[in-house]
Structure formats: structure tokens, C-alpha cells
Amino acid sequence: MTDPTHIANLTEFLAFRATNLRYEDIPEPARALARQCILDYFGVAIAGADDPLVRIVLDEMVEAGGAPQACVIGHAARLQALSAALVNGAAAHALDYDDVNMAMPGHPSVAILPGLLALAELTGASGREVISAFVAGYETACRIGVALQPGHYNLGFHSTGTVGSFGAAAACARLLGLQTVGTATALGIAGTQAAGLKSQFGTMCKPFHAGRAAQSGLLAARLAARGFTSRSDLVECVQGFALTHGPDFSPEAARAIPQAGLHLFANLFKYHAACYLTHAPIECARRLRDEHRLKPADIAAITLRLDASCERVCNIPAPVDGLQSKFSLRQTVAMALAGFDTASLTAYSVENALDPVLVRLREQVKLDWQEAWPQTLSELELVLADGRRLTARHDAGIPAADIGEQGERLAQKFDALVEPVFGSARTRELREAIADLDRISDIANVTKLATH
């Protein structure tokens, strides 16, 4: 890629990078990661496709009608591309089981892929084109995200919905072949639509944010391609996105090359179906339970230490249903200590939220907020009925060192999510098609396998 450091305008700098990223520029380990992101996206979207919130959005879009341009994952319906992006994005985030990057911080794939894949179906794009556009969008989202942190997220913005809109726009603009000015325009159109509030965590609106980011990014790119106008410096201008959405804007952070060369290498996959900031506490609880063969009655007191910023993300103290449970540090720690499978979709339910054993355990959890800890780091201390004290510490923010081994684990997750819906033969066929994505000439040959 040509060096863009001479471009003073940050939005155009980001647009140039997205526009000029070639498939050949992406190292094979990053392509493998992109395929893993796509596999995980399809898995969680298929599993989430029948969630009530998805049904509501789908019913509304079907009633609105339009040209049947793109697949709806897990359903027989075909919708116009913008509607499909909204529904598929909501489905993929419905379970809160999709991947994470702390540079945003948020869920990059679920914001980028729904609009990108709908557009790819519409244009007949190849697997290589989708991979290139996905990586371009992913890097754009993370560069903007890291430039706004921590203030943007701490103020209450849900970065998946806000920052994710820019990633979706950059990916779709890349697939449409827009040049730097056109892509910068698309980023501007996306930025003026970008929205999402953390106060909606635990409601249907959180998954809706992901769908709206995908839809807004796709719309932005398509409008830019038709000549719609926008400022080409919307990210950094006075009264632009960055300066109105947080106190910590650092253009230098957006321009910096990540330590590993690409932000994609810091992608984190979920193996518990709950908010990612509950994952380190869950791992601590599981470790202590397994190592010491603990039962709930053995535990007299629980102290959980983690960064103070987590209080505004996943601290619903007394959840009453499965969705709220996914954003409850106390509930997820109690589930892990009691031996519940936190990877299971059925574990997050009204019944378990009200289970007397879990309620007793979660009421024992004392949260000890720490300042300036990594958000992904937790320490759990248990006092047992016999007086012993046990501690465990875990950081869930460290990416897997072995991409191949990670792929095997993700394949198991994918099979567990998809086989109950499509059966083993179709599940294997879809998984193998995504593994072969670089050689797929038309992405529709893949997306149709994810529908009824």
C-alpha cells in the first residue's frame, strides 16, 4: 500500500487506507482471522435468528417490503439489502456472543459484516473481495475507536453502534470501489447517523445498535456512490464526530500502526454467551470451582475486583431475565461458581435469574472497583465456610497465540450453535464453504447456505 502519511485530513487518511488495501496486502494469518470472524458471525446469527427481538424487526421489514436483494440469516425471507443488514445485524448480536476488539471497544464483525455481505450478494462479489473489504472496515473502526477512548465509551456511547458505523461504511465503500474522496464522503454520511447508548444494555436495543450500524454504513456507502455529499473531514472537524462524542480525541492514535501491524490481530472471540467484561470473572470462578471442587454451600463470601469502568457496562445487580443476566457480573459469577455452562444459550433464562441458589450466591458478591485496571482483568477472592481464602486472577484481553488452534475451538462453537438449527450436514457444508472463502467466486453461494 502507498504511504498515506502525507494526508493531513484524518478522515481522508482513513479513507485512503481503506480504499487502497489490497487482498495481497493482507498476510495469510490475518486472512485466516477474517475467515474466523466470518464463521463466528454466521454461527451467532443463525443461533440468534429466532430471538423475539429479531422476529419483531424482521416482521417490520417484511411488512415494509422492497426488492428481494439479500438473504435473511436463519430465515427463508429475502429483503432489500438495507433491511437485510438491519435484521442480520440484530440477529448476530442478539445473544451477545459475537467477537470483540478492545480498541473500539466493541463488536466489530457484527457491525461490519451484515451490510457488507448484503452488498456482496447484490453485486455478486467474490470471497476475496469480501475479505479485503472486511479487513479495511475492521481497521477503520478500530483506528477511530482507539482515537476516542476511553472518554467516548465512558460517557455512555455504545461503540458497536457508533464507531461500528464507520467500519461498515468503509467496508461497503471498499467493495463498491469508491476512491479516497468517495470513501471519506461515506465516512461522513455514516458519522452523522452513528448512534448507540450503553444505557440500553440488557434490552432489545443493544442488538438493534449493531443492526443499525450495519444498515447506516451500507446506506452511507451507497449514497456516496450516487453523489450524495458530506464533509470529508467529519471525524475530526469542529462540531464533527470526535469532538462532540468524547473528551479524549487523539488523531495520532488513529494514525498509529498497531503493535502487531493490524488491529485484527487483537480480535477476541467469545466462549461465554454474555458481555465480554464478564468473561474474566467467569474464568476466575470456573477455575476456583474446578480446582477446589466447590459447591455453592461451601462459599461464605465473594469479592470481585475489576476496573471501575465496568460498573457502567455490566452491573445489573438483580437481573430478572436472561438478557439482563448477560450484563450482570454478580449473576454470571454465581452461575460459574454453581457449575452452570455459561457457553450454553439456555443458561441465560428467567428461571436461572430467579433460581434461589444463584440469587443467594450473587447476593454474596461484593464488587471492589479498581482504578486504571485493564477492563478485561479481574481478580476473584472467595472466603469459604471453613475459613479458607481462595483467589484467582484472569485477563480476558489477551488474543489467542495459536490461530489454528483458535480455529478448531471456533469450529466447535459454530457446530454447537448451528447444528440444532440446520443439522450436521448443512452445518458442515457452511463451515467448509467459509473455510474456502478465498476461492469462492460469488458470496451468494455461501450466504444461501445460512437460510431456510
C-alpha positions as CSV (number, residue, x, y, z in Angstrom):
1,M,0.0,0.0,0.0
2,T,1.2,3.5,-0.8
3,D,2.2,5.5,2.3
4,P,-0.7,7.9,3.2
5,T,1.1,9.8,6.0
6,H,1.2,12.9,3.9
7,I,-2.6,13.3,4.1
8,A,-3.3,15.8,6.8
9,N,-7.1,15.3,6.8
10,L,-7.7,12.4,9.2
11,T,-10.9,11.2,7.6
12,E,-9.3,11.2,4.2
13,F,-6.2,9.4,5.7
14,L,-8.5,6.6,6.9
15,A,-10.4,6.6,3.6
16,F,-7.2,6.3,1.7
17,R,-6.1,3.3,3.8
18,A,-9.4,1.6,3.3
19,T,-9.6,2.3,-0.4
20,N,-6.1,1.1,-1.2
21,L,-5.9,-2.1,0.9
22,R,-5.5,-5.0,-1.5
23,Y,-6.1,-8.6,-0.8
24,E,-2.3,-9.2,-1.4
25,D,-1.5,-6.7,1.3
26,I,-3.2,-8.9,3.9
27,P,-0.9,-11.5,5.4
28,E,-2.3,-15.1,5.5
29,P,-2.7,-15.1,9.3
30,A,-4.9,-12.1,9.0
31,R,-6.9,-13.7,6.2
32,A,-7.4,-16.7,8.5
33,L,-8.6,-14.4,11.3
34,A,-11.0,-12.7,8.8
35,R,-12.4,-16.1,7.9
36,Q,-12.8,-17.0,11.6
37,C,-14.7,-13.7,12.2
38,I,-17.0,-14.5,9.3
39,L,-17.5,-18.1,10.6
40,D,-18.3,-16.8,14.1
41,Y,-20.6,-14.2,12.7
42,F,-22.7,-16.7,10.8
43,G,-22.8,-19.0,13.9
44,V,-24.1,-16.5,16.3
45,A,-26.5,-15.0,13.7
46,I,-28.0,-18.4,12.9
47,A,-28.4,-19.2,16.6
48,G,-29.9,-15.8,17.3
49,A,-32.2,-15.7,14.3
50,D,-35.3,-16.7,16.2
51,D,-34.8,-14.4,19.2
52,P,-38.0,-12.4,19.8
53,L,-36.3,-9.1,19.1
54,V,-35.2,-10.4,15.7
55,R,-38.7,-11.5,14.9
56,I,-40.0,-8.0,15.7
57,V,-37.5,-6.3,13.4
58,L,-38.0,-8.9,10.7
59,D,-41.8,-8.6,10.7
60,E,-41.4,-4.8,10.3
61,M,-39.0,-5.1,7.4
62,V,-41.1,-7.8,5.7
63,E,-44.2,-5.6,6.0
64,A,-42.3,-2.7,4.5
65,G,-41.4,-4.8,1.5
66,G,-38.9,-3.9,-1.2
67,A,-36.8,-5.7,-3.8
68,P,-35.6,-9.1,-2.6
69,Q,-31.8,-8.3,-2.8
70,A,-30.3,-10.2,0.1
71,C,-30.7,-13.2,2.4
72,V,-32.0,-13.1,6.0
73,I,-29.9,-15.4,8.0
74,G,-31.8,-18.3,9.5
75,H,-35.0,-17.4,7.6
76,A,-36.5,-18.0,4.2
77,A,-37.2,-14.3,3.5
78,R,-35.2,-12.1,1.2
79,L,-35.2,-8.4,1.8
80,Q,-33.8,-5.3,0.2
81,A,-30.1,-5.0,1.2
82,L,-30.6,-2.3,3.8
83,S,-33.3,-4.2,5.6
84,A,-31.3,-7.4,5.5
85,A,-28.4,-5.6,7.1
86,L,-30.6,-4.4,9.9
87,V,-32.2,-7.8,10.6
88,N,-28.9,-9.8,10.3
89,G,-27.0,-7.3,12.5
90,A,-29.6,-7.6,15.2
91,A,-29.6,-11.4,15.0
92,A,-25.9,-11.7,15.2
93,H,-25.8,-9.5,18.3
94,A,-28.9,-10.9,19.9
95,L,-27.1,-13.4,22.0
96,D,-24.1,-11.1,22.9
97,Y,-21.9,-14.0,21.7
98,D,-20.0,-12.2,18.9
99,D,-16.4,-11.1,18.8
100,V,-14.8,-8.1,20.4
101,N,-11.9,-5.7,19.9
102,M,-10.9,-3.6,22.9
103,A,-9.5,-0.9,20.6
104,M,-13.1,0.1,19.7
105,P,-14.1,-1.1,22.3
106,G,-16.9,-3.1,21.0
107,H,-18.0,-5.7,18.5
108,P,-16.5,-5.1,15.0
109,S,-17.7,-8.0,13.0
110,V,-21.4,-7.7,13.8
111,A,-21.4,-4.0,12.8
112,I,-19.4,-4.6,9.5
113,L,-20.4,-7.9,8.1
114,P,-24.3,-7.7,7.8
115,G,-24.2,-4.7,5.5
116,L,-21.1,-5.9,3.7
117,L,-22.5,-9.3,2.9
118,A,-25.8,-7.9,1.8
119,L,-24.0,-5.6,-0.6
120,A,-21.8,-8.5,-1.7
121,E,-24.9,-10.6,-2.6
122,L,-26.3,-7.6,-4.5
123,T,-23.1,-7.1,-6.5
124,G,-22.0,-10.7,-6.9
125,A,-18.7,-10.1,-5.1
126,S,-16.2,-12.8,-4.6
127,G,-14.9,-14.2,-1.3
128,R,-11.5,-12.4,-1.7
129,E,-13.3,-9.1,-2.3
130,V,-15.3,-9.6,0.9
131,I,-12.2,-10.5,2.9
132,S,-10.4,-7.4,1.7
133,A,-13.4,-5.1,2.4
134,F,-13.9,-6.6,5.8
135,V,-10.3,-6.0,6.9
136,A,-10.5,-2.5,5.5
137,G,-13.6,-1.8,7.5
138,Y,-12.3,-3.5,10.6
139,E,-9.1,-1.5,10.7
140,T,-11.1,1.8,10.1
141,A,-13.4,1.1,13.0
142,C,-10.5,0.2,15.4
143,R,-8.5,3.3,14.3
144,I,-11.4,5.6,15.0
145,G,-12.3,3.7,18.2
146,V,-8.8,3.9,19.7
147,A,-8.6,7.6,19.0
148,L,-11.8,8.2,21.0
149,Q,-11.0,6.1,24.1
150,P,-11.6,6.0,26.9
151,G,-13.9,9.0,27.0
152,H,-16.3,8.1,24.3
153,Y,-17.2,4.8,25.8
154,N,-17.1,6.0,29.4
155,L,-19.6,8.8,28.5
156,G,-22.1,6.2,27.7
157,F,-21.8,5.6,23.9
158,H,-22.1,2.1,22.7
159,S,-19.1,1.9,20.3
160,T,-20.5,-1.0,18.3
161,G,-23.3,1.3,17.2
162,T,-21.3,4.5,16.9
163,V,-17.8,3.5,15.8
164,G,-19.1,0.4,14.1
165,S,-21.0,2.6,11.6
166,F,-17.7,3.9,10.3
167,G,-16.3,0.4,9.9
168,A,-19.4,-0.7,8.0
169,A,-19.2,2.4,5.7
170,A,-15.5,1.8,4.9
171,A,-16.1,-1.9,4.1
172,C,-19.0,-1.2,1.8
173,A,-17.2,1.7,0.1
174,R,-14.2,-0.6,-0.5
175,L,-16.5,-3.2,-2.0
176,L,-18.1,-0.6,-4.3
177,G,-14.7,0.5,-5.5
178,L,-15.0,4.1,-4.2
179,Q,-11.8,6.1,-4.2
180,T,-10.5,8.2,-1.4
181,V,-12.8,11.2,-1.7
182,G,-15.9,9.0,-2.1
183,T,-14.9,6.8,0.9
184,A,-14.3,9.9,3.0
185,T,-17.8,11.1,2.0
186,A,-19.2,7.7,3.0
187,L,-17.5,8.0,6.4
188,G,-19.1,11.5,6.8
189,I,-22.5,10.2,6.0
190,A,-22.1,7.3,8.4
191,G,-20.8,9.6,11.2
192,T,-23.8,11.8,11.1
193,Q,-26.1,8.7,11.5
194,A,-24.0,6.9,14.2
195,A,-25.8,6.2,17.5
196,G,-26.0,3.8,20.4
197,L,-26.2,4.2,24.2
198,K,-24.9,1.9,26.8
199,S,-27.9,2.7,29.0
200,Q,-29.8,0.3,26.7
201,F,-27.6,-2.7,27.7
202,G,-29.9,-5.5,28.8
203,T,-32.7,-4.5,26.4
204,M,-33.5,-5.3,22.8
205,C,-31.9,-2.0,21.8
206,K,-28.3,-3.2,22.3
207,P,-28.6,-5.8,19.4
208,F,-30.5,-3.2,17.4
209,H,-27.5,-0.9,17.6
210,A,-25.4,-3.4,15.7
211,G,-28.0,-3.8,13.0
212,R,-28.4,0.0,12.7
213,A,-24.6,0.4,12.4
214,A,-24.5,-2.1,9.5
215,Q,-27.5,-0.5,7.9
216,S,-26.2,3.0,8.3
217,G,-22.8,2.1,6.9
218,L,-24.2,0.4,3.9
219,L,-26.6,3.3,3.2
220,A,-23.7,5.8,3.6
221,A,-21.5,4.0,1.0
222,R,-24.4,3.6,-1.5
223,L,-25.4,7.2,-1.2
224,A,-21.8,8.4,-1.6
225,A,-21.6,6.2,-4.7
226,R,-24.6,8.1,-6.1
227,G,-23.0,11.5,-5.5
228,F,-24.6,12.4,-2.1
229,T,-22.5,15.0,-0.4
230,S,-20.9,15.2,3.1
231,R,-18.0,16.8,4.8
232,S,-14.8,14.9,4.0
233,D,-13.4,15.6,7.5
234,L,-16.3,14.6,9.6
235,V,-14.3,12.5,12.0
236,E,-12.0,15.4,13.2
237,C,-13.7,18.7,12.2
238,V,-15.1,21.3,14.6
239,Q,-18.5,20.1,15.7
240,G,-17.6,16.8,14.0
241,F,-18.0,13.3,15.4
242,A,-14.9,13.1,17.6
243,L,-15.1,16.5,19.3
244,T,-18.9,16.0,20.0
245,H,-18.6,12.4,21.2
246,G,-15.9,12.5,23.9
247,P,-13.1,14.3,25.7
248,D,-10.1,12.2,24.7
249,F,-9.7,12.5,20.9
250,S,-6.2,11.6,19.7
251,P,-5.7,11.8,15.9
252,E,-2.3,10.4,16.5
253,A,-3.8,7.2,17.9
254,A,-5.9,6.8,14.7
255,R,-2.8,7.2,12.5
256,A,-0.6,4.9,14.6
257,I,0.3,1.4,13.3
258,P,-0.8,-1.3,15.9
259,Q,1.9,-3.3,17.5
260,A,1.1,-6.4,15.5
261,G,0.6,-4.5,12.3
262,L,-3.2,-4.8,12.2
263,H,-5.9,-4.3,14.8
264,L,-7.4,-7.5,13.6
265,F,-4.7,-9.5,15.3
266,A,-6.2,-8.3,18.7
267,N,-9.6,-9.7,17.9
268,L,-11.2,-11.6,20.8
269,F,-13.7,-14.3,20.4
270,K,-16.3,-15.2,23.0
271,Y,-16.8,-18.6,24.6
272,H,-19.3,-17.4,27.1
273,A,-22.6,-16.1,25.9
274,A,-22.5,-12.9,27.9
275,C,-21.0,-9.4,28.0
276,Y,-17.3,-9.7,27.4
277,L,-16.4,-7.9,30.6
278,T,-18.0,-10.8,32.5
279,H,-15.6,-13.3,30.9
280,A,-12.6,-12.8,33.2
281,P,-14.7,-13.1,36.3
282,I,-16.4,-16.2,34.8
283,E,-12.9,-17.7,34.1
284,C,-11.8,-17.0,37.7
285,A,-14.9,-18.6,39.2
286,R,-14.7,-21.7,37.0
287,R,-11.0,-22.2,37.9
288,L,-11.6,-22.0,41.6
289,R,-14.7,-24.2,41.4
290,D,-12.9,-26.9,39.4
291,E,-9.6,-26.8,41.3
292,H,-11.2,-27.0,44.7
293,R,-14.4,-28.9,43.8
294,L,-16.5,-26.3,45.3
295,K,-20.3,-26.4,45.9
296,P,-22.4,-23.3,46.5
297,A,-22.9,-24.2,50.2
298,D,-19.1,-24.1,50.6
299,I,-18.9,-20.3,49.9
300,A,-19.4,-17.8,52.6
301,A,-18.2,-14.5,50.9
302,I,-17.2,-13.4,47.4
303,T,-15.2,-10.4,46.4
304,L,-14.7,-9.4,42.8
305,R,-12.1,-6.8,41.8
306,L,-12.2,-5.2,38.4
307,D,-11.9,-1.8,36.7
308,A,-14.4,0.8,37.9
309,S,-15.5,1.5,34.3
310,C,-17.2,-2.0,34.3
311,E,-19.8,-0.6,36.7
312,R,-21.4,1.3,33.8
313,V,-21.4,-1.7,31.4
314,C,-22.4,-5.0,33.1
315,N,-23.5,-4.3,36.7
316,I,-27.2,-5.1,36.7
317,P,-27.4,-6.3,40.3
318,A,-30.6,-8.3,40.3
319,P,-31.4,-9.5,36.8
320,V,-34.9,-10.8,36.2
321,D,-34.4,-12.5,32.8
322,G,-31.8,-14.0,30.5
323,L,-30.9,-10.8,28.7
324,Q,-30.3,-8.9,31.9
325,S,-28.3,-11.8,33.2
326,K,-25.8,-11.4,30.4
327,F,-25.0,-7.9,31.8
328,S,-24.8,-8.9,35.4
329,L,-21.3,-9.5,37.0
330,R,-23.0,-11.0,40.1
331,Q,-25.2,-13.4,38.2
332,T,-22.5,-14.7,35.8
333,V,-20.1,-15.2,38.6
334,A,-22.8,-17.1,40.6
335,M,-23.6,-19.2,37.5
336,A,-19.9,-20.1,37.1
337,L,-19.5,-21.0,40.8
338,A,-22.6,-23.1,40.7
339,G,-21.4,-25.1,37.7
340,F,-23.7,-23.7,35.0
341,D,-22.5,-23.9,31.5
342,T,-22.0,-20.2,30.6
343,A,-21.5,-21.1,27.0
344,S,-25.0,-22.5,26.8
345,L,-27.7,-20.3,25.3
346,T,-30.3,-21.8,27.6
347,A,-28.4,-20.9,30.8
348,Y,-29.5,-17.3,30.4
349,S,-33.1,-17.6,31.3
350,V,-35.8,-16.2,33.6
351,E,-35.7,-19.4,35.6
352,N,-32.0,-19.1,36.3
353,A,-32.2,-15.4,37.0
354,L,-34.7,-16.2,39.8
355,D,-33.1,-19.5,41.0
356,P,-32.8,-19.4,44.8
357,V,-29.3,-20.9,44.8
358,L,-28.0,-18.4,42.2
359,V,-29.7,-15.5,43.9
360,R,-28.1,-16.4,47.2
361,L,-24.7,-16.6,45.6
362,R,-25.0,-13.4,43.7
363,E,-26.1,-11.5,46.8
364,Q,-22.8,-12.6,48.4
365,V,-20.7,-10.9,45.7
366,K,-19.1,-7.7,46.8
367,L,-17.7,-5.6,43.9
368,D,-14.4,-3.9,44.7
369,W,-13.8,-1.3,42.0
370,Q,-10.2,-0.6,40.9
371,E,-8.8,2.5,39.2
372,A,-6.8,2.2,35.9
373,W,-7.0,-1.5,35.6
374,P,-7.5,-3.1,32.1
375,Q,-11.2,-3.6,31.6
376,T,-10.6,-7.3,30.8
377,L,-8.7,-8.0,34.0
378,S,-10.4,-9.5,37.1
379,E,-9.5,-10.9,40.5
380,L,-11.9,-13.1,42.4
381,E,-11.5,-13.9,46.2
382,L,-13.6,-16.4,47.9
383,V,-14.0,-17.0,51.7
384,L,-15.1,-20.5,52.4
385,A,-17.3,-21.7,55.2
386,D,-14.3,-23.4,56.8
387,G,-12.4,-20.1,56.8
388,R,-10.1,-20.7,53.8
389,R,-9.4,-17.9,51.4
390,L,-9.0,-18.7,47.6
391,T,-8.1,-16.2,44.9
392,A,-7.8,-16.3,41.1
393,R,-6.8,-13.7,38.6
394,H,-7.5,-13.7,34.8
395,D,-7.1,-11.3,31.9
396,A,-9.6,-12.0,29.1
397,G,-7.9,-9.3,26.8
398,I,-5.1,-11.5,25.6
399,P,-5.6,-12.8,22.0
400,A,-5.0,-16.4,21.2
401,A,-1.4,-17.2,20.4
402,D,-2.2,-20.0,18.0
403,I,-4.7,-19.0,15.3
404,G,-5.0,-22.6,14.1
405,E,-6.0,-23.9,17.5
406,Q,-8.4,-21.0,17.8
407,G,-10.0,-22.0,14.6
408,E,-10.6,-25.5,15.9
409,R,-12.2,-24.1,19.0
410,L,-14.4,-21.8,16.9
411,A,-15.4,-24.6,14.7
412,Q,-16.7,-26.5,17.8
413,K,-18.6,-23.4,18.9
414,F,-20.0,-23.0,15.4
415,D,-21.2,-26.6,15.3
416,A,-22.8,-26.3,18.7
417,L,-24.7,-23.2,17.6
418,V,-25.7,-24.2,14.1
419,E,-26.4,-28.0,14.2
420,P,-29.6,-27.6,16.3
421,V,-30.9,-25.3,13.6
422,F,-29.7,-26.8,10.3
423,G,-28.5,-30.3,11.2
424,S,-24.9,-31.7,10.9
425,A,-24.7,-31.9,7.1
426,R,-25.7,-28.3,6.3
427,T,-23.6,-27.1,9.2
428,R,-20.5,-28.8,7.9
429,E,-21.2,-27.6,4.3
430,L,-21.5,-23.9,5.5
431,R,-18.4,-24.2,7.7
432,E,-16.3,-25.7,4.8
433,A,-17.6,-23.0,2.4
434,I,-16.4,-20.3,4.8
435,A,-13.0,-22.1,5.2
436,D,-12.7,-22.0,1.4
437,L,-13.9,-18.4,1.1
438,D,-10.8,-17.1,-0.7
439,R,-11.7,-19.3,-3.6
440,I,-15.5,-18.6,-3.7
441,S,-16.4,-16.6,-6.8
442,D,-19.8,-15.4,-5.7
443,I,-20.6,-14.8,-2.0
444,A,-24.2,-15.8,-2.6
445,N,-23.0,-19.4,-2.7
446,V,-22.2,-19.0,0.9
447,T,-25.0,-16.9,2.3
448,K,-27.7,-19.1,0.8
449,L,-26.4,-21.9,3.0
450,A,-27.3,-19.9,6.1
451,T,-31.0,-19.6,5.2
452,H,-34.1,-21.9,5.4
